[in-house]
Amino acid sequence: MAGKSTFLRAIGLNAVLAVAGTPVAVSSARMTVFSLCASISIHDSLLEGKSKFLAEVERLRDTIHRLGSDKPVLFLIDEILSGTNSHDRRVATEAVVRTLVTSGAIGALSTHDLALAEIADILGMRGVNVHMQGDDADQPLNFDYRVKLGISRQTNALAIVRMMGIDA
C-alpha cells in the first residue's frame, strides 16, 4: 500500500516508453534496448495445475534464460518467492539475484522480508535497499509515496492488523 508495486510498474512503463522514443518523467537518462522481464501479480491456475510459487519460478526461469540473448535484461520483481518457507525463499532469492546481477542484468526487487533485504549488502550484488513509508507510525495507511534510502523499521502490518480488530 506504500506504492512499491506501482513504483515497479512505473519503472517498467517509463523504460518501455523511453526506448520507444516517447517523453518520460525523468530529469535525464541514458538507455539501451533491453529485454524487460517482470514478475509482478503472478497468480496460481487450477486449469494449468500451477501454484503461485510454480508460476513465479517459471517466470524467473524465463528471465534467466533471456540473459544470454543479444539484449541486456531489465528485471522487475515484486515480492519474490513469497509462496514458500522463509529459509528456502532466502536461499533461492539470493541464487536468482546473483545469477541476474553477475550476468549483467539490472533491475528492482520489492520485498517485506527483512532477511531478503540482507542480499543487497552481499559483496558483488551491487544492491541498494530503499523503502517507502509514512511519517507517522501511528497512522499506518498514511504513506508519503517517496523513496528513501535504507530499510524501513516501521511495522505497518501489525498496526493494520490491529486496525482490523485483530489483537496482535
Secondary structure, 3 states (H helix, E strand, C coil): CCCHHHHHHHHHHHHHHHHCCCCCCCCCCCCCCCEEEEECCCCCECCCCECHHHHHHHHHHHHHHHHHCCCCEEEEEECCCCCCCHHHHHHHHHHHHHHHHHCCCEEEEECCCHHHHHHHHCCCCCCCCEECCCCCCCCCCCCCCCCEECCCCCCHHHHHHHHCCCCC
